[in-house]
């Protein structure tokens, strides 16, 4: 009987290890974040939506449960197999909009500004869950349509961290930090919202516009600071 295979490290951890190796090979000093209690992981968050169980059943049929397509870096979070079609102003659409699970208590669509421009939206920059006075849209699934009165946002870039990470960086929940990205397209991202919870792994989320702007690669040097 074959021995069970050892699960591979998450892609983000591998990328972090690659960055460390590049620093060593170049003989450069490691940024402070490299000596942190946990590896600094930066992930680009593509457009997606969060739905309530009620919304899932409207779109996919009564009793339908989201199925896991791919587990995400944060424990218990996943990209679902299910996708929907987003219908925006003037009937412009985005097909195959991925649902992230598990279900939440609000419906929310997160787009990059380039997505919003293509759809004809004027969307605000908001932290997740802050959907008051935001535009709505229509979602279409195989079983029906969901009319959202609000909930379409561009998500404020943010960093998840455990209390030990917050202690290391000298920040607390709802503070703001900066992230410096090196390389030929390097920039400093300001106003990065801090989210602290014992269940969190240290991870920065930026959207596709931000990731493309800096050409974020596994070898791109990044550092987090106040």
N, C-alpha and C positions, 0 to 999 in steps of 0.2 A: 504493500500500500504506500503510495507516494506521500511524502510529508507535505503538509499544507504550505503553500507559498507565502512568503513574507510580503505584506502589502508595501507597494512602492511609496516613497515619500511624495507628498503633494507637490505638484509642479512649482508652486510658489517657493517652497523650501529649497528645491533644486536650484531655482534661479538665484536665490539668496546665496547659496553655496558657490555658484558660478561667479557672482560678483566678488565674493571674498577671495576666490582664487585669482581673479583678474587683478585685484589690488596687490596681492602678494607678488604676482609675476611682474607687475610694473614697478615693484619696489616702493609703492606709495603708502603713506600712512592710512590706516583704516579709519573711517569716520567714527565718531563717538557711538553712533547707533550700532556699530558692529560689535561693541563690547557690552551691549545691553543684555538684560537677562533673557530676552527672547529675540529671535531674528526679525529684522524689519522686512516685511513683505509688502510689496506694492502691486495691486491688481487693478486692471482697467475694467470698469463695470460698463458693459454694453447696455443699450436700451432694454428695458424689461418692465414687467408689471408685478405688483403684489395684489392678491385678491382675497376676499372673504370666501368662506365655504359656500355661502348663499350665491355669490357671484359665479363660482365654479360650477354649481349645479345649473344655473341659468344658461351658462355657455356650453356645458358638456353633458347635461342630463342629470336628473335627480339621483342623489346618492353617489355621484362620481367623486372619486378621491384622486388627488394629484399623484402622479407616478414619478419616481426619481429617474432623471436622465443622467445627472452628474452631481456628485456631492461637491459643495463649495468649501472654501477654506475655513469659514466659521462653523463650529460644531452644530450639526443638526440642520444646516441650511443647504438647500439644493436647487439646482436648475431642473425644472420639471420637463417631462416629455411633452407636455401640452403647450401649444402656442395658440395665439389668437391673432386676428386681424384688427388693427387699429384704424378707425375711420375718423379723419380729422376734418377741419374746415374745407368747404368746397369739394367734399367727397374724396380728398386725397387720402391714400392709404399706406400703411406699413404692414406687410404680411409677416407671418411667423414671428410675432412678438413673443418672446419667451416669458413664461410665468416662473417666478421664483417661489419656492415653498419653504416652510409650511404656510398654510393660510394665515392671514392676519385679520385684524378687526376693522380694517379700512381697505378701500380699493385705491390704488395709487399706481400711476404710470410714470416712469422715469426715463426722460429723453435727454440727449445732448442738444445743444443749440442748433447744430446743423440739421438734426432730425426735425426739430420744431420748425425751422425755416422751410424745409422741404414740404412739411405738412400745412404750413400757413398758420402755425400757432405763435402766440406771444406768451411764453411761459416764464414764470418767476423762478429765481434761484432760492430753494428752500431746503431746510433739513427734513429728513424723512419723517413723515407723519404730520407735518405742518401743511395742511392742504386747504385751509380756509381761504376763500377768495382766490382760488386758482381755477383755470379753465377746465372744462370737462371734455369728454369725447365719447365715441361709441366703440365698443368692442364686439367683434363677431366671432362666435365659435360654431362648432358643428351642430349644436342643438338650439342656438338662439342668439339674441342680441342683448347686450348690457349697455344701457344709457348711463354714463357717469356725469353727474352734474358738476363735479370738480375732481381734483386729484392728479392733474397732469403738471409735472414739475421738472426742472433740472435739479438734480440732487446736489446739495452743497458737498464739496469734497470733505472727506472726514477720515479719521483714524480710529479704529477699534483698539482698545488696549485693556489689559488686566490691571488691577491695582498695583502690582509690582512694577509694571511698565510705567504707570503714571508716577510712581515714586521716583523711578530712575530719571525720567524726563522733567520732573518737578512741575507736573500739571495736575489738574483735577477735571472731573466731568464737566463738559460744556465750555471748557477753556478753548482757546485757539492756538494753533501752532503753525510752523512753517516747514515746508519740505523743499530741500535743495536738490535739484536733479542736475547731474553733470553731463558730460558728453558734448558733441558739437551743437546740439539743440538745447543745451541746458538752460534752465530757468529756476526761479524760486517761486513756489506756490505759497501764497499767504492765506490767512484766514481758513485754516484747516480745522474743522470742528473736532474736538476730542470727545469720544464716547468711552466711558469706563464702566466695565462690568466684570465680575470674577469669571464669567463664562467666555470672555472674549480672548481671541488670539491677536497678537500685534499685527495689524493689517491696515494699510492705507487704501482707500478707494478713490480713484479719479475716474472721470468718464472718458469716452472715446475721443472727444475733441482734445482733452488735455493730454491723454496718452499719445495721440498722434502728433501733437504739437512738439513734444519732446522726443519723439521716436523711441519710446520706452522699449528697451530690450533686456534680456536676462543679464547682460554685461553692463548695463547703465548704472553708474554709481549714484546712490541716493542717500540722503541723510535727513534726519528729523530733528528739529530743534525749536525752542521757544522764540 
